[in-house]
Amino acid sequence: MKFTLSWLKEHLETDASLDAIVEALTRIGLEVEGVENPGEKLAAFKVAKVLSAERHPQADKLQVLSVDAGGGPMQVVCGAPNARAGLVGVFGAPGAYVPGSDITLKVAEIRGVVSNGMMCSTRELELGEDHDGIIELPADAPVGTPYPDYAGLNDPVIDVAITPNRQDCMGVRGIARDLAAAGLGTLKPLAEVYRMTAIAPIAGEGPGPDVRTEDVEGCPAFFAQAVSGVTNGTSPAWMSRKLTAIGQKPISALVDITNFVSIDLGRPLHVYDRATLTGGLLARRARDGETVLALNGKTYTLAESMTVIADDAHVHDIGGIMGGAESGVSAATTDVLIECAYFDPDHIARTGQKLGLTSDARTRFERGVDPAFLDDGLAIATRLVLDHCGGTPSGVTRAGTPPVAPRTIAYDPARAETLGGLAIAPDRQKAILESLGFTVDGGWNVTVPSWRRDVDGSADLVEEVIRIEGIDKVPTVPLDRVPGVAKPTATPEQKLERRVRRAAAARGLNEAVTWSFISEAEAAPFGGGAWSLANPISEDLKVMRPSLLPGLLAAAARNLKRGAQGVRLFEIGRRYLAAAERPTLGVVLAGEGRARGWRQGKAAAFDAFDAKAEALALLAAAGAPVENLQVMGEAGDAWHPGQSGTLRLGPKTVLAAFGMVHPLTARAYDLDGPVAAVELYLDSIPGKRAAGFMRPAYTPPALQAVRRDFAFLVPVELAAESLIRAVTGADKAAIAAVRLFDVFTGAGVEEGSKSLALEVTLQPGEKSFTDEELKAVGDKVVAAAAKLGAVLRG
């Protein structure tokens, strides 16, 4: 469940800071999985105007633009088809990091013309999937303004993990209610939030639409209202911004309104184009073998246990899960029917499981939406349609009866202490329950609000009281332990070390244990020793090691001098830096990496790729997301320039250094040949939740993958990884993998260039690729590579 801070504050009157809100959410049981500010990564991008656009002298598909981003004209080479004089878009200057392409811009020469940055598309800024052209802003957008400021992107997005029992928090309003109960502010009246005098049914002209329900188990209540004469344009900017910020793609005003109400209030809705309907709508059981083409483009075969919404001719909706494509609204829609129904959670869950179909609506209905909110939800949706699409409403039709019978629980306030372990004054308990929407009478009979399907007994009321009061206030009381039963003592850090130790040994590495004390001379190539001993045993043991490699290099030299042909050592220990001790795994590979033999030929030394392979394998064993790692820069003075690097998550989080040890460093330890090494920084590896004992189900693709080879001529200094990342991002939906299989320099390749050959794996989804689709993906691959100066070989 994602929402922005400003969105939350539309329901919650509060002065609390973001940090206070995040802390409170986790404290009351709504675990915050992450907070991100979309504007931070785009701070370097500005609103810019294209002053002129001329054809590139050496390329028909490129243009040379003169761009003003507030600091005067700059020359930019651009391949976007919509680039033209007068266009206002988003410009990234040299030095800006483009998140969608995973590149840092720099001054480059493209086909003989200097380019100072780039005009960006939606996908390149990770604001959507549109990559057909560069972003087009209104002509009056202020040139030179940072784009996040202009677009309102500097609004933190909070991601909360909602447990299945908290259906009331599947909407922003429910989360605001919990925070208000926790003392972080006041819950605003709903009518104030929606700028309505009162939340009441919208009066209309004539009778309501013809809707009925005959499946009283699957769909007990079906409320609806029609609106005639609507204009289905784009949704208002404030609504589009909210949906975009949380990863929802704005589609049209009518669709966006239903999505907005679903997220804002936890109330899914559906809108039908009345022109596509034949007769009235009926909520009924499906007939065995009936089919429906859903909004996701898939056709589903239904069973009689499933609830559907159908007219006189067709099934139009898998009730409470997904609407049908035939009755979906479009830009031409003028008359609509707004559905606000209540679907039984158990029926929804079983139907979704049988069809293998998930949706936001299913997620909410199978947890249980508020059955008493049908009239209000329909009124709010209708008001939004009238405000933003115009039209004339009909009357409201209410078919069936929602299950709104009140539930009352006898409660004893003393249970908070006997069951929850925390003594809380009865008046305080009453105030907590009432702030959450419960009603408490003088005899402590508690009436459960209609939106809390999960509250079933007095133990649930204790849970509500304790979580709001603060579970951290519950005193810690040790349990009596049976004599002889050992207490678990391993920390997550120790478990991680055990895991990588086993992985290293399984890969044929031999564990070493070396001194934590080294000489100042040994520490110098690795940044110097920050911790010096006041009374060392000798000058050779004067400082605490800033790296594990000095000890491992010395151990490797000793083994080679005693006849070892190849040495593969690892050690897990601590580096001692100025700020703290850092748990680290070090690896040194020296001597023969491959023994001579009749099949493999002469012996071969280790190289940087051997070190990289060890680093990636050990990081994978440690649980690091190796598929997201980037290779960046040399590892430091102790490493061979050009044959070393770091593995990072983003530009700042360094997980490992790998490559060849600098020859001068190796020679200082009497190591004459090439020496490869790795350092894994274990405390930088992001933790992950325990996955339990079950493996995820193996779900291979239904269709066979397609492989295409591309060979590019690229500047010799271009890293292959940069090309691989660019090609991978060319079409994320179709491209499953990209692999480098050949590097060639020589005859046919001009000096200063090299040939990189890539195997691109394309994975079809629901249907096989057509020749046109394959060609389109190929064109995208070539275009993505061209941005790095790569040219497809003939």
N, C-alpha and C positions, 0 to 999 in steps of 0.2 A: 504494500500500500504506500504509494508515493503522493506527496503533496508539498507545496511550497510554504514557506513561513508566512508570507503575506496572505495566502489562501486560508491558512489556519486562523490568522488574526481577523479574518472577516467574520468568523464565528465566535472567537474568544477575545474579549476585551482584556488585554494584559500588557504589562510593561516588562515582562520577563524577557531575559536575553535568550538567544538561541541556545547557548550552553545550558542554561537553567531548564529550558523546555526539553532538550534532549535528555538531560539527566532525569527529569521528572518522568518522562515517558517510560524509560527503562525501569525506573523505580516502581512504577505502578503496574508493571507487567506488559507494557507495549514496547518490546525490545527494538531499539533503533539499530538497524543494520548498517546505516551509513548516512552521511550528510555530505552533499556536494554542492558547490556553487558553480553552475554552468558558465557564469561570466568570467571566472578566474582564468580559465584556460584560453579564453578569447580576448583577454585584455589588450593584446598587441594589435588587434584588428580594428580598423577604422572605417567610417563611412567615407566613401570616395566617389568622385565623379569622373567619368571618362570624357576627356576634353576632345580627343580625336581618335580615329581608328583607321589605320592604313593597312593594306595587304602586306604580309611579310614578303620580302623580295625573294626568299628561297623556299617558301612553303605556301601552297595554296590554302591550306586549312588553318593557317596561323595569321594573326593580326598583330600589328605593332600599335599599342595604345599609348596615349599620353594621359596619365592619371593624376588627378589632384586629390590628395588625402589631407589637405589642410596646410601642407608645407611647400606647395608649388608643384609644377609638373614633374612627373617621373615616367620613364619609359618602361613599359611592361609588355612582354610577349604573351599573347593569350590565344588559346585554341577554342574558346567557347563560341558556339554558333550565334548566341544572342548578344555578344559584345558589340557595342556600337557607340558612336559619339552621343553624348547627352545622357547615357545610362548612369544611374546612381547605384552603386553596389558596395561590396565589402572588400577591402584591400588589406593584404598582409605584406608588410615591409620585410626586407632582409633581416633575419634574426628571429622572426616569428615562427612558432612551432605550430604546424598544421595537424591537429589531432586526427582528422579523418584519413589523412595520407601518411601520417607518422613520419613527417619530414620537417626539418628546420630550414626555412627559406634562406637563401643566400643569393648574392649577385651572380648571375649565370649568363653564359652566352649560348643562345639557342639558335642554331643554324646561322651563326655569324652575326646575330643581333643581341646586344646586351639587354637583359631583363632584370629589373630591380623589384623583385617581389611578384605577387600574383593577385588577381581578382579571384574570389573564392565562390565555390558552389555550396549548396546546403549540406551535401554529404561530407565535403571536406572539413566543414566546421562541426560535424556530428550533430546537426540540427534537423536532420531528416535524411531521406534516401534519394532526393532529387539530385541528379548529377548531369542532367541534360544541358545545363547552362549555368552561368554565374548568377548569383543572387541579384534580383532587381528590387530596389527600394523605391518608395515614392520620390517624386522629383524634388519635393521640399525637404527631404531628409538632410539634416545639418552636416555638411561636409567637414571632416576632421574630427567629428565626435567619436569617441570609442564605441564600437558597435555594441558591446554589452550594455552600455548606458542607454543607447538609443533603443535597443530591442527589449529592455527590461529583463535582462538575463541575470542581473546581480541579485537574485532572490534565491536563498538557500533551499535546496530540495531535500526533504527528510524522507528517508525510506524506513518504514516500520514493518516488522514481521508480525502479522496478526495471527494469533493462534486460532484453530478452528472453532473454539467455543466463543470467540468474541465477535459474533456477527454484527453487533452494533457498532464496532469500530472499523467496518469496511467502508465507512464514509467519513469525510473530514469532520462532520458535525459530531459524530460519536466520539472521536478522539478529543475534540474540543471539550465535550461534556466531561470526559474523564479528567482532563487537565484542570478544568474549573473545580471539580470535586476535590482535586489534590491541592487546591489553594493557589493555583497559578493565574487566576483571573476570574472573570465573570462570563458566563455563557450568554451571548446576545440572543434576544428573541428572534425566532426564525423569520417572522414577518419583517423585522428590521433588516435582516441579512438580505432578503429578496426585495426590499423596498416596496412592500405591499402593506396596505392598511391592515389587513388581516389575512391569514391563510385560510381561505374559504373557496368553495367551488366557483369557477368562473361562469357567470350567467351567460347563457347563449340563446340563440334564436332557433325555435323549432325543437323537435324531438331529438334525442340522442341517437347515435349510430346503432345499427342493428347488430348487437353482439350478445351471445348467449354462452352458457357453460352447461354441458351435460356430464362432464367428468368431475364430479364434486370431490373426488378424492385427489386427483392430480392437480386440478385447478378449481379450488373452492370459490374463488371470486374473480370476476373479470369486469373491470371498470374501463370505460372508454369515453372519449370526447372527440368530435370531428372539428376540423378547422378548414374552411373553404377560402380560396383566393390567396394562398400563401405564395411568397417568393423565396425559393430555396437558394439563396446566394451563399456567400462566405459568412462564417460566424463572426461575431464582433471580435475586435482585437484582443480584448481582455480575456475572452474565453479561449481563443486560439493560443494565447500566451500560456495560460494555465495548463492546457492539455499538452502543448509542446514541451513544456518544462518537465512534465512527468513521463515523457516518452510516448504520449498518444499523438497520432497524426491527425490533425484537423482534416475533415472531409467535406462537410457542408453544414450549414446552419442547423438543419433539422437533426442530422446525425450527431453533431457535436453537442446539441442540447441534451439529447438522451445520455450521451457519455458523461457530460458534465454533471447531470443530476445523479447519475449512478455513483460517481466518485464523490461528489459533494455530500450526498445524503444517504448513500448506500441503497438507493432505490432504482433498480433497473427498469427501463421502459423500452417500448418499441414503437416505431412510427411506420404506418403503412401508407402507400400511395393508393388512394381510393380508386383511381382510374384503372388499376390493375385487378381489382377485386370483382368477383361475380357473386352478387348477393351479399348477405351478412356474414359475420365471422362467428365461428362456433369453436369453443374449446371442447375437444372430445378425445377419445382414445383413437390411436392410429389403427388402421387395418393392416393386417399382416401383408408385407410386400409393398406397401405404399412407399413412394419415394419423394424426396424433396431436394431441390437444388438450394443449398444454403448460401449465405452471404460470403462464405469463404471460398466459393467456387466449387465445392465438392457436393456430390450427390450421395445422399444417405438413404439406405433402405430401412424402413421402420418396422417395429413390432407392435402388437396390440397392447402391450404394457406401457407404451409411451404416450404422453400427452402432446397433442398438436393443436395448432390454431389453423382452421381451414375455412374456406368459403364453400359455395355450392359446387365448385369445380375442382379446386386444388387444395393441397396442403400448403400453407404459406409460412409456417413457423414451427420449429421444434420447441414446444412451449417452455419458456424460461431459460433456454440455452442459446438458440441462435435463430434469427429471422431468415426468411427465404429471399433468394435473389429476385424472384419474379415480382414481388410486391415491394421491393426496396425503393426508397425515394431517390430521385435524381434531380438534376438541375431543371428539368421540365415539369417537375411535380407542382401541382397547384392546389390539390385537395388531399388532405391527410386525415388519418385516423390515429389518435394517440392511445396506445394500449397501456394500462396500468393494472396488472393482474397479480394475484398471489398464487404461487405454485408450491406444492408440497415438497419440502426439502428431500424426503426419502425418495420420492418419485424422480426428482431432478437428478439425484446422485446415481440412481440405478440406470436411468436413461443415458446420462453422460458416460458412465462406465461401459455400457453395451456398445455405444457408438464410437467410443474413443475420442469424444469431442469435448474440448474445454473452451471456456469463454469467460469473460468477466461476469456476465450475467449468471452463468452456472455457479461460479465461485461464490456469489452472494446468495443466490436462491437456495443452494444446497446447505448453506450454513443457517439460513433462515432470515428473511427480511421482515421488517415490521409489518404485521398484518393490519394494524390500525392506521397505516399511513397511506392507504390507497387514495382516499379523497384528496388529502393534502398533496401527495406526490403528483397526482394528475393535475391539480390546480396550479402548482408551481411550473410544471412542464408546459401547460397550456399558456400560462402568462408569458413564459420565455418565448414561446413560438409567436404569440401575438406581438410581443415587443420587438422581435428581431426578424420576423418573417411576414408580419402583417396577417390579414385574413379576418374572417368572421367565425366565431365559435358556435357550435351547436349546443344543445343540452347535453347533460351527462347521463350515460347509461350505466346502471349498476346491476350486473348480473351475478347471482350467487351471493353468498355470505362469507366474509373472511372470518377465520377462527380467532375471535378477539375476546373469548370468555376470560374474565379476570382470574388470576391465580393468587391465592393468599397463603402465606406461610406463617405458622406460629413460631415466634423467635424469642429466645432467652438471651439477653445481653451478656449473661455470665459465660456463655459459650465462647466468646471471643478469647477469654483467658484459658478455659479448660481445653478447648480444641485448638485455638490459634496460638496460645502461649503468650498473649499480651493483654494486660488489664487496661481496658479503655472505658472511660466514663460513659454511662448509658446515653446522656445527652449528646456527647460527641458521636457515638455510634448512630444515633438517630439523624444527626445533621449530615453525616457521611451518606447514609442510605438515601435521604431525601435529595441530596445534591446529585445523586446518580439516577434520580427519577423514580425511586421507590416511594410508596406511601405507607406511613407508619401510624397506626392508631394508638389510643391510650393503653390498650391491652397487649401491645407489641405483636399485633397481627400485621404482617408486612405484605402489601400488595405489589406484585412484580410488574414493572412496566412492560408494555407489549413488545418492546424491542429487545428484551432480554430472555430469549428462548432457553438460554443455557442455565438459568437459575431455577433449580428444582427443589431445593430443600434448605434447611437452616445452615448446613455446612457451607453452602454456596454464599450465604449472607455473611458468614464469618470471613470467608475469603475476600469478599468485597470490602469489608471493614478493615481487615488487616492490610490489604495491599494499598489502600488509600492512606491509612494511618502511617504505614511505612514498615515493610517487612524487615528492614534493617534495624528496626527498634526491638524486634523479638530477641530476647536474650539468648545467647549461646549456652546450651546446656549439654555437656558431654554425656553420651550414652555409655552405659556399662558395657564393657567388652568381655567376651568370654575368654578366660585365661588360655593362653597358647595360640590365640588367633593373631597373626601378624597384622600390623597396621600398614596400609599402603603408604609408601614414602616417596615414590618416584614422581618428580615434578615433570611438567610438560617439556622443559628443556632437557631433562635427563632422558625422557622417552625419545625425543628427537635425536639425541646423540647416539642412543642405542640403535635407532633405526638406520642412521647413516653409517654407523660402524659396521653393522651387518651387511649393508649394501656394498660398502667398500671392500670388505673381505670377500664377498661373493664375486666381485669383479676381479679377483686375483691380486689385490693390493695387500701388502704386508704391513701390519701396524707397528709403528715405532713410538717410543716414548723418549723424548729428548729434554734437555735442561730448559727451564724457563729463563735462565740467566745467560746472557751472551756479552760479548765485548762491545764497546762503543763502535769500533770499526765494522763489526758485523751488522750492527743495527743501522748504520748510516745509510746504506742503499735503500733501506725500507722505511725511511722517514725519521730515523734516529730514535733513541730510547727516551721516552718521556719519564720513565720511572728509574731513577738511579739509586743504588743501594748506598747507604751511609757507611756501611762497614762490610764491603765485599770480601769474599774469600780470596779473590785474585782479580787482576785487571781484566782477565778473560771472562769473568762472571760478574761484571759491574752493573749492567743495566738489565731491566726486564724486557723480554723480547717484544718488539712491535709486530712481529710476524712469526709464523711457525716455520717458514722456509729456511732460515739459517741453520736450525738444528737438523732439518731433514736433508739439506744439501751436504752438511758435514757427514751425516750418516750414510748417504749415498756414496760419497767419496770413499769412505772407509770400506764399504762393501765391494766397490769396484776394484780397489787396490788389492783386495783379498781374493780376486778371481771371479767375482760375479759377472756374468755376461750382460745381464739386464737387471735393473733395480726398479721396483715399483713399491714405493713406500707411502704410507699415510699416517697422519697423527691427528687426534682430536684434543684440543687444549685451549688455552687462553692467550689472546694477544693483550698486551698492556699498553693502552693508549692514554692520552692525557685525560680524557673524560672518564674512562671506565675500563673494566676488563671486558673483553669481547670473545665469546665462545666461537671457535673457528675450527674448520677442518682443512688441513694442508695435505697436498699430494705432490710428490716429486717422482718424475719418470726419467731415468738416465740409462745410458748404455744401449744395448740392442733392444729395440721394440719388437723386432721380428727376427727370429733365428734363421740362419741360412738353411736351405733345404732344396731338394730336387724339384719341388713344386713351386715354391715361392721365390727361388733364386737366392741371391746374396742377402746377407743380413742388412736390416734397415734400422736407422735410428728413429727415436720418437720425434714427432713434430707437433706443431700447434694444434692440429686437428685432433690428435690423440688427447691432448689436454682438454680441448673443448668437449670431446665425447665423454670424458670422465666427469667434467663439471656438470654437464647436462644430466647424465645418468644419476649422479648423486643428488642433484637438486630435485630431480623427479622423485627419488626415494624419500626425500625430505618433505615432499608434498608441495613444492613450489610450482607455480603455474608456468612450466617451461615453454608452453606454446606462446606465451605473451612476452617472453624475454627479448630484450634488444641487446645487440652487441655494439658497444660504444667505446671508442678511444683506446689508447694504450693504458696499461695497468699501472705504470709508474716507472721510476728510474731504475729499479732492479730488473725490469723486464725488457725484452728485446723490442725495440721500436719497429712497428709494422708487422710484428709476429705475435702480438699479444692484445688483449682487450679485456673489457669487463662485461658481465652479464647483468642487465638492469631491468627493473620494473619501472618504466618511466625514466626520465633523465636524472633523477636524484637517488633512487633506492638501488644501491649496488648490492647484488647478492653474491657475486663471485668475481675473482680475477683469474685469468687463465692465459696460457701461451708459453713462449720460450723465454727462459731466463736469459738476461743479458750476458753475452760472452764474458765481459769483464767480471761480472758477479760470479759466474760459474768458475772462472779461472782462479778467483780468490779462494775457492774451496778445492783447488786442484782437480777440477773437472774439465777435461779438455774437449769432449764432444758436446753435441747439442743436449740441452737439458730442458725438459718440459715440466711445467708445474701448474698447480691449481690452489687457490685459496677460496674456501666457501665461508661466508660470514653468516653463521647459523642464526644469530639473533636478528638478522634482517629478513629472514624467510618468513613470509606472512603465515600466521597460524590458520588452521581450518578446523571446522567442527568435526567431531567424530562421526563417521558415516554409518556406524553400527556394523552389524555382521552381515547384512544382506548386500549383495552386489546389485547394481541397477540392472534391470532387464535388458537383454541384448536385443536391440531393434535395428537390424541391418536395413539399409535402404532397399526399397522395393524395386527400384530400377537400376540398371547397370550404369556405372560411371562412364564418362567419355573423356578421353585423353587427347590433348592437342600439344604439339611441340612448337615453341617459338624460339628463334635465335635472334639476338639483338647485338648490334654493334654499340658499345658503350665506351665512355671515356675510361682509360685504364685505371684512374683513381677511384672510380665508382665502386662501392662495396656491393657485392652480389646480394647481400641481405636487403639493401635499400631497394633494389630492383624487385626482389621477391615480395617485399611488403607492398610496393606500389601495385604490382600485378595482382596480388591477393585482394587488395582493396578495390580493384576495378569493378567487380560485381560480386559482392559478398553473398548474395543469394544463390548464385550459380557455381562460384569457384569454391571447391572443397579443399584443395591443396595445391601448392606450387612447389616444385622441386628443381633444383639446379642439377643438371646431369652432364654439362660439358662446359669447360673453359678453354678457349683456343686463342692463341696469338701466333702469328706467322704469315705464311703466304696467303694473300687475299685479304688480310686485315691490316689496315694502314697503321703506321706508327702512332703511338699515343692512344690507341684503341685496343679493345679486346672483344671477343665474341663470347657472350653468355647464352647458353641454351637452357631453356626452362621447359619442364613438363608440367602442364596445367591440367589438373583433374577437375572436370565439370560433373556435378552430381545433380541429375534431374530430380524434381520433387514428385509431383503428382502425375506428370506425363513426360514422355520423352521429348528431347529438344527437337525442334524443327531445324532445317538448314538455315532458315533466316535467323533463328534465335542463336544458333552457334556462330553465325557470322557476326551478329551484333555483339556477342560476348568477346569474340576475337578482336573486333574493332575497339572495344573498351580496353582490352589488354594492351593493344598497341598504343592507344591514346594515353593510358596511365604510364606506360614506359617512356613515352615521348617527353613527358614532363620532367624526366630525369636526364634528358638528352640522349635517350636510347633510340636507335633506328633499327627497324626490322630488316634483317638481312634478306637479300633477294635469293 
